Every structure is written in structure tokens, then in C-alpha cells.
Amino acid sequence: MRATIVNHQFRNRQFSAGNPLANVLVVIVGIIVISLSLALGFVVFIGIAGFMLVMAAIISVRAWWLNKRFGARKAGQQTDKSGRQEIHRVIEGEYHEVRSRKSDPDNSQDL
């Protein structure tokens, strides 16, 4: 008979203490433990998120700096000893001389 009662309580997962004060105390302690677990989890989450944000900022600044430093050399820019950049660019293209008949009175030839 004792095995039947234990089996019934285990199946329903209810272990009543028989004392209402003990039941209230268990509920209060359970609420406190769950609240502390949630608070600790939130603090750890904020800490990890903050760490990831700081690392992302550091990596972004480092990538920008490296791109500025080495990207300038790839684009044909050179830095001198004072740190200033000298820009050397070649512009390629074709041009045609255009003379207007009205604006050039000395030109009597037809184009």
C-alpha cells in the first residue's frame, strides 16, 4: 500500500508537505531562486553583448586604419616621411580642337 501512494505522488509529481507554512515557504524560496537566476542570466548576457560590441568596434577601427594605410598605396598614393600623402594620378583621354566660325574672324577657311 505504501508503494502505491509513493507511485501516485511520483506520477503526479506532487510532494505535499502536509504543512501549509512549509508549502508557502517552498513557493517563496522557489520564486526567489528563479528571480536570482533570471537576474544573473541577464547580467551575464549584457556583459557578453557589451564585450562583443567593444570587440566589433575595435575590429572596425583596425580594419578602417589598415584600409586607409595600405589602400592608399594600392591606389597609387604614396606617403612621405611627414605622413602626408602625395597623389599621383594620370588622366587619359582624347581631345579635339574646335574652332567656331563666328568667334574667330581671322579664320577664313571653311572647316
Backbone as a ProteinNet text record, in pm:
[ID]
protein_1_A
[PRIMARY]
MRATIVNHQFRNRQFSAGNPLANVLVVIVGIIVISLSLALGFVVFIGIAGFMLVMAAIISVRAWWLNKRFGARKAGQQTDKSGRQEIHRVIEGEYHEVRSRKSDPDNSQDL
[TERTIARY]
81.2	0	86.8	194.5	285.3	344.8	376.7	433	332.5	205.4	102.4	93.8	105	97.8	219.8	338.4	460.2	454.5	406.7	396.2	296.2	185.6	85.1	141.9	215	274.2	383.3	461.2	567.6	509.2	399.4	336	278	223.2	165.9	268.7	383.8	493.6	450.1	378	335.6	379.3	464	507.3	459.8	342.3	289.1	351.8	385.6	449.6	345.9	224.1	121.6	113	213.1	214.8	200.5	93.6	73.9	185.7	244.5	352.9	477.3	504.6	618	593.5	468.6	436.4	457	412.8	430.2	578.7	653.5	797.3	868.5	828.6	887.6	855.6	733.4	695.5	776.1	790.9	865.4	1012.2	1072.8	1213	1228.8	1134.3	1139.4	1132.8	1045.6	1034.5	1164.6	1223.4	1349.2	1461.1	1470.6	1576.3	1558.3	1436.7	1411.7	1442.8	1405	1433.3	1583	1655.3	1800.2	1866.1	1816.7	1871.4	1847.6	1727.6	1698.5	1784.6	1800.6	1881.4	2027.9	2080.1	2217.8	2235.4	2141	2146.6	2142.8	2061.1	2053.4	2184.6	2244.9	2372.4	2481.3	2485.1	2584.2	2559.8	2433.9	2400.7	2446.1	2419.3	2461.2	2613.6	2681.1	2827.3	2883.7	2829.6	2876.9	2844.2	2724.9	2686.9	2776	2806.6	2896	3035.7	3085.3	3217.6	3220.7	3115.8	3110.3	3102.1	3030.1	3019.1	3153.7	3226.2	3358.6	3454.7	3451.9	3540.4	3506	3377.1	3337.2	3386.3	3379.6	3429.1	3580.1	3653.1	3798.8	3835.5	3769.3	3799	3762.8	3652.8	3612.4	3713.6	3759.3	3857	3988.5	4028.5	4153.5	4144.3	4032.7	4014.7	4014.1	3949.3	3948	4089.2	4165.2	4300.7	4389.8	4379.7	4460.3	4421.1	4292.5	4246.6	4297.4	4297.7	4347.4	4497.2	4568.5	4714.3	4758.9	4707	4751.7	4668.2	4546.9	4462.8	4513.1	4575.6	4629.2	4745.4	4824.7	4938.4	4892.4	4784.6	4734	4674.5	4620.6	4554.6	4652.2	4783	4881.8	4922.9	4875.9	4914.1	5033.5	5124.2	5241.1	5247.8	5301.6	5317.6	5464.5	5490.3	5627.7	5660.6	5775.7	5821.2	5736.3	5676.5	5595.7	5455.5	5421.6	5290.8	5188	5223.1	5130	5127	5016.5	5002.9	5021.1	5102	5118.6	5032.3	4952	4860.6	4916.7	4936.3	4982.7	4874.8	4811.6	4705.1	4730.7	4697.4	4708.5	4567.6	4535.5	4404.7	4425.3	4363.3	4376.7	4250.2	4268.3	4152.1	4193.5	4097.5	4120.8	4059.6	4117	4058.5	4059.6	3969	3958.5	3951	4027.7	4020.7	3900.7	3820.8	3701.4	3711.9	3700	3701.9	3564.8	3517.7	3388.3	3409.6	3325	3339.1	3305.9	3213.4	3171.4	3270.9	3330.4	3417.8	3558	3597.2	3731.1	3722	3725.9	3709.9	3832.3	3948.8	4069.4	4068.1	3989	3985.5	3887.1	3938.9	3852.3	3832.8	3896	3884.6	3758.2	3703.3	3588.9	3642	3573.9	3614.7	3556.1
-118.4	0	126.5	124.2	238.8	263.7	160.4	173.6	237	213.9	272.2	423.2	469.8	613.8	685.6	627.7	688.2	691.3	583.6	577.6	682.1	701.3	800	941.9	972.2	1105	1130.4	1028	1044.7	1066.3	996.7	1011.4	1151.6	1209.3	1344.5	1452.7	1410.7	1499.1	1601.5	1560.1	1647.1	1582	1652.4	1605.3	1707.6	1691.7	1786.8	1758.6	1865.3	1852	1830.5	1861.5	1846.5	1969.6	2052.4	2173.4	2291.9	2373.5	2486.1	2589.8	2607.9	2703.4	2658.6	2530.5	2477.2	2492.4	2470.2	2487.8	2633.1	2728.6	2869.8	2905	2851.1	2877	2821.8	2704.9	2646.8	2733	2783	2868.8	2998.5	3060	3185.6	3164.3	3058.3	3029.2	2999.1	2928.4	2899.3	3025.1	3118	3244.7	3324.9	3326.2	3398.9	3337	3204.8	3137	3162.1	3153.8	3178.5	3324.2	3417.5	3559.5	3586.6	3530.5	3549	3485.5	3372.1	3307.2	3393.5	3449.1	3537.3	3663.6	3723.2	3844	3815.3	3704.9	3668.4	3639.7	3571.3	3545.5	3673.1	3769	3897.6	3973.4	3973.3	4042.4	3977.7	3846.8	3777.2	3806.9	3808.1	3840.3	3980.8	4078	4215.8	4224.2	4151.8	4151.9	4095.2	3984.5	3923.8	4014.1	4072	4162.2	4286.5	4340.6	4456.4	4422.6	4307.3	4262.9	4248.2	4188.6	4171.3	4306.8	4401.1	4534.7	4605.9	4597	4659	4593.9	4461.9	4392.2	4428.7	4441.9	4481.7	4622.1	4712.3	4848.6	4848.3	4770.4	4763.4	4706.8	4601.1	4539.7	4634.9	4707.5	4802.6	4916	4969.9	5078.6	5027	4908.1	4849.9	4824.8	4771.7	4746.9	4878.7	4981.4	5112.4	5169.5	5158.1	5211	5137	5004.5	4926.9	4957.9	4972.8	5007.2	5145.5	5238.1	5372	5368.5	5288.8	5284.3	5210.2	5089.9	5008.3	5030.7	5074.7	5102	5221.8	5316.6	5434.5	5396.6	5301.9	5259.4	5183.8	5110	5037	5130.8	5242.5	5335	5430.6	5414.3	5499.7	5617.5	5623.3	5731.1	5684.9	5776.3	5743.5	5839.6	5791.8	5878	5915.2	6040.3	6081	6069.3	6116.8	6098.4	6174.2	6283.7	6361.5	6305	6201.3	6139.2	6192	6296.3	6349.1	6258.9	6257.1	6172.7	6255.6	6201.8	6264.3	6187.3	6259.2	6193.9	6205.4	6092.2	6088.7	6020.5	6097.4	6041.9	6076.1	5986.6	6009	6009.7	6116.4	6125	6102.7	6003.1	5971.8	6014	6056.3	6092.5	6151.4	6178.9	6239.8	6378.3	6464.9	6598	6636.8	6723.8	6777.3	6928.3	6994.5	7139.2	7179.8	7263.3	7308.5	7459.1	7501.3	7644.5	7685.3	7788.7	7839.6	7945.8	7948.1	8046.2	8186.6	8196.5	8328.7	8387.7	8304.3	8357.9	8386.4	8331.2	8350.1	8423.7	8557.3	8630	8616.5	8583.7	8569.6	8443.5	8350.3	8221.6	8232.1	8235.7	8248.9	8116.2	8013.1	7884	7811.5	7732.2	7650.6	7524.6	7484.4	7363	7240.3
0	0	0	70.3	74.9	-64.8	-137.9	-271.6	-365.8	-347	-432.2	-409.6	-287.1	-256.6	-313.7	-296.6	-349	-501.4	-561.3	-706.4	-757.6	-688	-727.1	-715.4	-607.7	-590.9	-694.9	-725.6	-825	-964	-993.6	-1123.8	-1141	-1040.9	-1046.5	-1012.9	-966.3	-928.2	-824.6	-731.8	-622.8	-492.3	-421.8	-290.8	-189.4	-140.8	-43.8	91.6	159.5	290.2	398.7	371.8	474.3	561.7	562.2	642.1	546.8	558.7	466.4	476.8	593.4	610.8	531.9	531.1	455.2	304.9	261	119.6	75.3	156	124.6	122.5	216.9	223.1	98.7	52.6	-68.2	-189.6	-199.5	-311.5	-309.5	-191.6	-179.9	-215.9	-163.3	-193.8	-343.4	-402.6	-545.3	-629	-591.6	-664.2	-653.1	-533.6	-514	-597.5	-598.6	-675.1	-824.9	-873.6	-1016	-1051.4	-965.4	-990.4	-993.4	-898.9	-897.3	-1019.7	-1062.6	-1182.3	-1306.2	-1319.1	-1431.7	-1428.1	-1311.2	-1297.7	-1331.9	-1282.2	-1311.4	-1460.3	-1518.9	-1663	-1743.7	-1702.5	-1772.2	-1761.8	-1644.1	-1624.3	-1710	-1714.4	-1796.4	-1944.2	-1986.1	-2125.6	-2161.8	-2075.5	-2100.3	-2105.1	-2019	-2019.4	-2148.9	-2194.8	-2319.4	-2438.3	-2440.8	-2550.4	-2551.4	-2435.5	-2427.1	-2474.9	-2436.7	-2481.2	-2633	-2689.1	-2834.3	-2904.9	-2848	-2907.3	-2906.1	-2795.7	-2787	-2886.1	-2896.1	-2990.2	-3135	-3166.2	-3301.4	-3333.4	-3236.3	-3257.5	-3279.1	-3200.8	-3215.1	-3351.4	-3392.9	-3522.5	-3635.9	-3623.6	-3727.6	-3741.9	-3630.5	-3635	-3691.8	-3652.4	-3703.5	-3854.5	-3900.5	-4043.9	-4120.6	-4067.5	-4132.3	-4142	-4032.3	-4030	-4129.3	-4132.5	-4227	-4370.8	-4394.8	-4529.1	-4569.7	-4476.9	-4505.2	-4531.6	-4455.4	-4467.8	-4593.9	-4613.9	-4725.7	-4850.9	-4837.9	-4952.6	-5030.3	-4960.9	-5027.6	-5117.7	-5076.5	-5158	-5281.3	-5268.8	-5383.9	-5488	-5445.6	-5538.2	-5604.8	-5579.7	-5642.9	-5558	-5437.7	-5348.4	-5265.7	-5239.7	-5159.9	-5043.3	-4933.1	-4816.4	-4804	-4771.1	-4749.7	-4601.8	-4562	-4423.6	-4323	-4363.5	-4270	-4252.9	-4328	-4314.3	-4410.9	-4487.5	-4585.7	-4707.7	-4773.1	-4891.3	-5017.3	-5105.3	-5236.1	-5334.5	-5408.9	-5501.2	-5642.4	-5707.5	-5845.2	-5926.7	-6012.3	-6094	-6240.3	-6327.1	-6470.1	-6526.6	-6596.3	-6658.7	-6808.1	-6861.6	-7002.8	-7075.7	-7200	-7278.6	-7411.9	-7494	-7623.8	-7624.2	-7705.4	-7718.9	-7865.4	-7898.7	-8034.2	-8023.6	-8111.2	-8114.8	-8198.1	-8143.1	-8212.6	-8229.4	-8353.9	-8379.6	-8429.2	-8376.4	-8418.7	-8525.1	-8628.2	-8736.6	-8687.5	-8598.7	-8552.7	-8454.3	-8373.1	-8269.8	-8320.8	-8437.4	-8488.8	-8624.2	-8626.1	-8751.1	-8842.4	-8788.4	-8869.7	-8953.5	-8916.1	-8984.6	-9099.9	-9219.5	-9336.2	-9407.9	-9356.8	-9421.3	-9371	-9457.3	-9416.5	-9351.1	-9255.8	-9186	-9245.8
[MASK]
+++++++++++++++++++++++++++++++++++++++++++++++++++++++++++++++++++++++++++++++++++++++++++++++++++++++++++++++

